[in-house]
Amino acid sequence: MKILKSITAMMLILSMNTFAVPEGAFTTLHVKAKNVDKYIEMMKDNQAPFEAIGSDVAGVCVTKTGNQYPGEMFVWNAFPSVEKAMEATDLYDPMKASGAYKKMRNVKYSSTFKPLKEFKLQPGYERLWRLNLNDPMAYTQKIVELEEAIRAAGHDMNIGVFQPLGGGTEVFHVRAVSQTAGDLGKVIDEYYAGGSWASIWNESAQYVDEIVSDTIEHCQIIYTK
């Protein structure tokens, strides 16, 4: 398994030479919130931590279905580069937080993610797949094609593919974003009805070794620099 992962990582590095990978990176802090709404309001009222780490934009994603535990959510921060994202990990240690933050949440883990395709940061209702991929860049190219086809069919949907960096057991994230829960469901309905773009999604499955998890999240921006 370790040999296979090493080969996959090497293939990813080599394929980046011929694939336009966008700038930027995200960090995520996964927590168990004791009261999700109060925790989010507290962060909106106290934005010093986002300023301290130099975040460009920050927000939250709350797991609505597929939860592993009550209060499952994460805080995300967007940065202009992986360099800035990784520097941020030295500027704030969530494990050492005190006061209200310590009382409002239990920290699970944190990670850094690199987007492998252009991604319009417009949070909403989002279906998130965690995937083990056998050819990340070929999969990403197929998702670029899929996103274009879904939009051509009249849907306002953004799809992102994200590679974990120093993410522990995290795997690739694929995130399909609509502005309302109903809009997200409408796209799914169209897939099962044999939508014109459905075959592209089916073709992308050849690059997926395992679906680790499948959840629906509600995401929003809570800080802008």
N, C-alpha and C positions, 0 to 999 in steps of 0.2 A: 504494500500500500504506500509506504514512504517513497519507494522508487517511482511508482506511478505519479504521485503528487509532484515529485521533482521534475519528471518529464513534462507534465502538464504546465508547471511553472516556466520551464525553459521554452516551451512552445509559445506561451503567452508573451514572453519577452521578445522572442524573435518576430512574432506576428505583429507586434506593435510598430515595427519598422515600416509596415505597409498599410497601417490602419490609423486614421486620424483620431487620436484619443484627445478629448477636450481637456482644458485646464481646470484646476479646482479640485477640491476634496471636501469631504464631510467627516465630522466626528459624531459619534453617538454615545449617549450615556443611558443605559438600560436600567430601569428602576422598578420597584414595586411601590406605588404610591398609596399611602394610607387613605388619602382623600384626593382623587384625581383633580377635581375642579378647584379645590382650595390650593393644591400644589401649583397648578398652572397660574392661578391668579397671583400667588405669591411671587412667582418668577416674573410675571408681567410688571409687578410693582417694585421689584428689586432686580434691576438689570446690570448691576455692577459686575457680576461674574462674566457676563457676555462681553462687557467692555474690557475687562481685565485680560481676557484671552485673545482679544483682537478679532472676534467673530464679525463677519460681514452681515450675515443673517442667521437667526436662530429660530427654532420652533420646536413643536412637540408632535408626536404621533401616539395616539391612544389606541390600543388594540380593542376592536369592537367585537370581532368573532374569531374563534380559534385561540382564545387566551390559554396560556399555560398556568396562569394564576390571577387572582383578583388584583386590580390596580396595575396591570401590565401596560407599560408605556416606555417611551424613550424621548430624551431631549437631544436635538440635533443642532449642529453648528456648521455653517458653510464658510469655507475659506478659499482664497484665490489660488492656492497651491497646496501640494502635499507638505511642502516645507513649513508653511504657516500652520497647517493643521497639526503637524507633529510637534512644533514648537509650543503649541497651546497646551499640550499634555504636561509640560514643565511649569506652566504658569498657574494651573489650578488643579488641585488634587481633590476630587469629589469624596474620596474615602476619608479625608480629614475635615470635611465640613462639620460645622457645629451649629448650635442654635436651632432656628426654625427648620433649616434644610435637613438636619439630622433627624428631627422629629417627624417630618412629613414624608420621608421616603426611606426605603432600603435599597442601597445600590447593588446591582447585580454584576454588571461588567460594562466596559467601554470598548470602542473600536474606532478605527479610521477606515473610510471607504473612498475609493477612487472611481469616479464615473467613467465608464468605457465608451459612452456615446453622449452627444449633446442632450441635455435634460433641462427642460423649462421648469424653473422652480415656481410652481403654482400649486401649493398643497390643497388637498381636498379629501375625497374618499378614495382610498387607495388599497388595491389588492397587492399583497406582498407575497412573493414566492421566494423561499430560500432554496437554492439549487446547487447541486454538485454538477459541474459542467466538464465535458471532456474536451471541448474546443471553445474556450470563452470568446475569442474574437470572431469565429465563424458564427457563433450564436448571436453575438452582438450585431453583426451585419444583417442577420435575418430579422432581428428585432427592429432595426432601422427601417427595413422594408415593411414590416408589419405596421409600425406606427404610421408611416406614410399612407398605407392602404386604409387603415381605420379612419384616419382623418379625411381621406378622400371620400369615404362612405358617409361623412357628415357628423362624425363624433369628435368632440373636443377632448381628446385624450393624449396625455403625455406618458411615455414609457421610458424608464431608466434601467440601466444595467450597472451594477456597482460591485467592484472587487474589494474584499476586505484586506486590510493591511494591518498586521499585528492584531488580528481579531480573535485570536484563540481558536475556538471551535466554530466560529462564524464561517459561512460559505457565501457564494455569490447571491446578491439580492437583485430581484427583478420586480419593479414597482410600476403598476399600471394605475394612472391617476385620472380621475374624473372629478368634476366640481360638486356633484351631488351623489348621494347613494343611489338614487334612481337612475342617473346617467350611467353609473358603473354597471348597474343591473341590466340596463338596456343593451350595452355592448355584449354582455354575456348572453342575453336572449338572442341577439343576432348571430352569435357564434353557433349556438345550438340549432338555429334555424337555417344553417348553411350559408352564412354571410360570405360575400365575395372574397374576403380576406382570411377566412377561417383556415384555408389550406396552408397559408403561410405560417400560422401558429402551429399547425400540425407538423409541418416540416421542421420547425425549430426543435421539436422533441428529440430529433436524432442526436442533438448535442447535449442532451440532459441525461445524466446517469442516475440521478435521484432527486425527487422532490422531498426536501427535508421538512418543510412546513409550508402552510398556505393559510394566510390570515387576511382579514379586512381591518384597515386602520382609518381613523379620522385624524388628519394632520392639519396644522395651522402654523402660521408665522407669529411669533410673539416678540421678536426683537429685530430691528434693522439698524445698522450702523449709521 
